[in-house]
Amino acid sequence: MSEIFNQTSEVSSLSKMIEKDFTLQGSECLIPSVDLNSLEEFKKYLTAKLSYLLDNKYDVLINTLYRIDVDENKLNELFSGKNKVNIPEVLAELIIARQLLKVRFRQKHNEGKF
């Protein structure tokens, strides 16, 4: 039961962090925080939003990915690959992985366990 609580808590923290990262200067949020219970649900939500950004706000998406500090080599490999259909899904995985590292580091830091 505590694993479900931890996952829900992580998804909530992750969602809020990504919302902050995708908020533009004019306070327009491209990926608003949502209440989802699993990483899989959040990944589907994020994939849909990233697909929109790829088609309509590519420059903003790329700038945000660098700000989040998604691995540049992985991004170059992804965007230069032949399979363009899976880009939003892979981007969602890269963003989630990077942001989960940050969430977990902050939790450990707050608990004094790092």
Secondary structure, DSSP 8 states (H G I E B T S, - for coil): -HHHHHHHHHHHHHHHHHHHHTB-TTS-BSS-----SSHHHHHHHHHHHHHHHHHH-HHHHHHHHHHHT--HHHHHHHHHSS--TTHHHHHHHHHHHHHHHHHHHHHHHHHT--
